[in-house]
Amino acid sequence: MAYSIWWALCATASLVVGFALSRASLRYLGIVVFAVTLGKVFTVDMRDFQAVYRVLSFVGLGVLLLG
């Protein structure tokens, strides 16, 4: 889980710097790193959680992606 947090922070930094410097490539990199991190969290890191927490996490993700 610590790696996922670290990669999410790196993705956030890439997005912030990309917007600050008006560099689309850094923004795209941040989005891709976020997507890969999110995939890792929901496929690898969530397997240790109880089913109820996994379901709530997927519902929360769905709400975030719709909004």
Summary of the structure (lengths in Angstrom):
residues: 67
radius of gyration: 13.7
end to end distance: 25.5
largest distance: 42.5
contacts: 167
relative contact order: 0.12
helix: 88%
strand: 0%
